[in-house]
Amino acid sequence: MTQPNLLVLITDQQQAATLDPNNPCQMPHLDRLAAGGTRFSRCYAPNPICSPSRASLMTGLLPHSHGMVDVTHAVESYRADLKPNLPFWSRTLQQAGYHTAYMGKWHIERTNRLENFGFETYEVEQYNQLQGLVERGGLCAIA
């Protein structure tokens, strides 16, 4: 039996109202994905800050268990660096024979060495920790 493909999409700073069918915001691609997949009506975040929430999504652990309690680029690394020895669903998928890839904003730890976290292929934005800038094709945008 062939394994199903898995695709996890994470949007950044997307308000729940943008998913309302009566919202004037046009998002045909997300609407098409939602129509053919699963759409959740109630979602909860383990932390209001993005880095701890992303770390929880990747590990299945709450921030007090995985240790990331702040945004990764704003504080000392001991307060916001995810350790590679934690459980990651990407490793579980690898063990099941999946090819794992990650594209986009990582914002979980500072090395950007995703092979340490169970991803075979990856391309993440290079985040300038000191200036809060994201480099895209030689250009920088305020993150």
CORNORJO-V334203 format. One record per residue. N is the residue number from 1. OMEGA is omega in whole degrees, -180 to 180 (none if undefined). Layout:
BEGIN
N	OMEGA
N	OMEGA
END
This chain:
BEGIN
1	180
2	178
3	176
4	173
5	177
6	178
7	178
8	178
9	177
10	175
11	-177
12	177
13	178
14	179
15	180
16	-178
17	-180
18	179
19	178
20	-179
21	-180
22	180
23	180
24	179
25	-179
26	178
27	-173
28	-178
29	176
30	178
31	180
32	177
33	-180
34	-179
35	-179
36	-177
37	180
38	179
39	-178
40	-179
41	178
42	-180
43	-178
44	177
45	180
46	-178
47	180
48	180
49	-172
50	-175
51	177
52	178
53	177
54	179
55	177
56	177
57	-178
58	-174
59	-173
60	-178
61	174
62	-177
63	-180
64	178
65	180
66	172
67	178
68	-175
69	-178
70	178
71	-168
72	-175
73	-171
74	-173
75	177
76	-174
77	-179
78	178
79	-173
80	174
81	-179
82	-178
83	-177
84	-179
85	177
86	177
87	176
88	179
89	178
90	177
91	178
92	177
93	177
94	-179
95	178
96	176
97	179
98	168
99	-176
100	180
101	179
102	179
103	174
104	-175
105	179
106	170
107	179
108	178
109	-167
110	-176
111	-174
112	176
113	-171
114	174
115	176
116	-176
117	173
118	178
119	-179
120	-179
121	177
122	172
123	-178
124	176
125	177
126	-175
127	178
128	-173
129	-174
130	-174
131	-179
132	-179
133	175
134	179
135	179
136	177
137	179
138	178
139	177
140	176
141	177
142	-179
143	none
END
